[in-house]
């Protein structure tokens, strides 16, 4: 009886492990176009990333904090996200000093600390970003 119950529990745990969705790529943090320039693009103040005054001179980047994507000149809130393998498709409501807009982003995970922004409809156009260390 014990063996049968044990096998049933093991089978249930295996089923749950196989049927649960894969973890979505966590892209929280600061992302720069050149990992060697992280300190020139971002400054860490009080545990939060901010842009340096001349960040755009060094390739720029963006900061992700939860459902917020923050650029030097705009701030976006993610309204929808769909993970499709290593590709993440986002729809975001963005605001700059002069306008509001809805923007679609396609990001492809290269590894845990690198991704590429894709531009659907424009072949071979992409921008590579690298996660900056948070220390």
C-alpha positions in Angstrom: 0.0 0.0 0.0 2.8 2.4 0.9 4.6 1.8 -2.4 1.5 2.5 -4.4 0.8 5.7 -2.6 4.4 6.7 -2.9 4.3 6.1 -6.7 1.1 8.1 -7.0 2.6 11.1 -5.3 5.7 10.8 -7.4 3.7 10.6 -10.6 1.6 13.7 -9.5 4.7 15.7 -8.7 6.3 14.8 -12.0 3.2 15.8 -13.9 3.0 19.1 -12.1 6.7 19.8 -12.8 6.3 19.0 -16.5 3.0 20.9 -16.9 3.9 24.1 -15.2 4.9 26.9 -17.5 8.5 27.8 -18.0 9.7 30.8 -16.0 9.5 34.0 -18.1 12.6 35.9 -18.8 13.2 38.5 -16.0 14.6 41.6 -17.7 14.4 43.9 -14.6 17.5 46.0 -14.3 19.6 48.4 -16.4 20.5 47.6 -20.0 23.2 49.3 -22.0 24.2 48.9 -25.6 27.8 48.4 -24.5 28.5 46.6 -21.3 31.9 48.4 -21.0 30.0 51.7 -20.7 27.5 50.7 -17.9 29.2 53.2 -15.5 29.0 55.9 -18.1 25.3 55.3 -18.9 23.9 54.6 -15.4 24.5 55.6 -11.9 23.2 53.7 -8.9 21.6 56.0 -6.2 19.9 54.5 -3.2 19.7 51.1 -4.8 18.0 52.6 -7.9 19.4 53.0 -11.4 19.3 56.5 -12.9 20.8 57.8 -16.2 24.0 59.8 -16.1 23.8 63.3 -17.6 25.6 62.3 -20.8 24.4 58.7 -21.0 23.3 59.1 -24.7 26.9 59.9 -25.7 27.9 56.4 -24.6 25.2 54.5 -26.5 22.4 54.8 -24.0 20.1 52.1 -22.8 17.0 51.6 -20.7 15.9 50.6 -17.2 13.2 48.0 -16.5 11.5 48.1 -13.1 8.5 45.8 -13.0 6.1 46.9 -15.7 8.0 50.1 -16.3 10.5 50.7 -19.1 12.4 53.9 -18.6 14.5 55.6 -21.2 16.4 58.9 -20.9 13.6 60.8 -22.6 10.5 58.6 -22.2 8.8 56.4 -19.7 6.6 53.4 -20.7 4.2 51.1 -18.8 3.9 47.6 -20.2 0.2 46.9 -21.0 0.7 43.4 -22.5 3.4 40.8 -22.6 3.6 37.5 -24.6 6.6 35.2 -24.2 7.1 33.0 -27.3 10.2 30.9 -26.7 13.1 33.2 -26.3 11.2 36.2 -27.8 9.2 38.6 -25.7 6.6 40.7 -27.4 5.4 43.8 -25.4 2.9 46.5 -25.9 3.6 49.6 -23.9 2.0 53.0 -23.3 4.8 55.5 -23.4 5.0 59.2 -22.5 7.7 61.7 -23.3 7.7 65.5 -22.5 5.7 66.2 -25.7 3.6 63.1 -26.5 1.8 59.9 -25.6 2.1 56.8 -27.7 1.5 53.1 -27.8 4.7 51.2 -28.7 5.3 47.5 -29.6 8.6 46.0 -28.6 10.0 42.7 -29.6 13.0 41.5 -27.5 14.9 38.3 -28.0 16.8 36.7 -25.1 20.3 35.8 -26.0 21.3 34.7 -22.5 20.5 35.8 -19.0 22.4 39.1 -19.4 22.0 39.9 -23.1 19.1 40.6 -25.3 18.3 42.0 -28.7 15.6 44.5 -29.6 14.1 43.4 -32.9 12.2 45.6 -35.4 9.5 43.6 -37.1 9.2 44.4 -40.7 12.8 45.6 -41.0 15.0 42.7 -41.6 18.5 42.7 -40.1 17.8 45.7 -37.9 18.4 45.1 -34.3 20.0 46.6 -31.2 21.9 44.5 -28.7 21.7 45.3 -25.0 23.7 44.0 -22.0 22.5 43.9 -18.4 24.6 46.1 -16.2 25.7 44.8 -12.8 23.7 46.2 -9.9 26.5 46.7 -7.5 
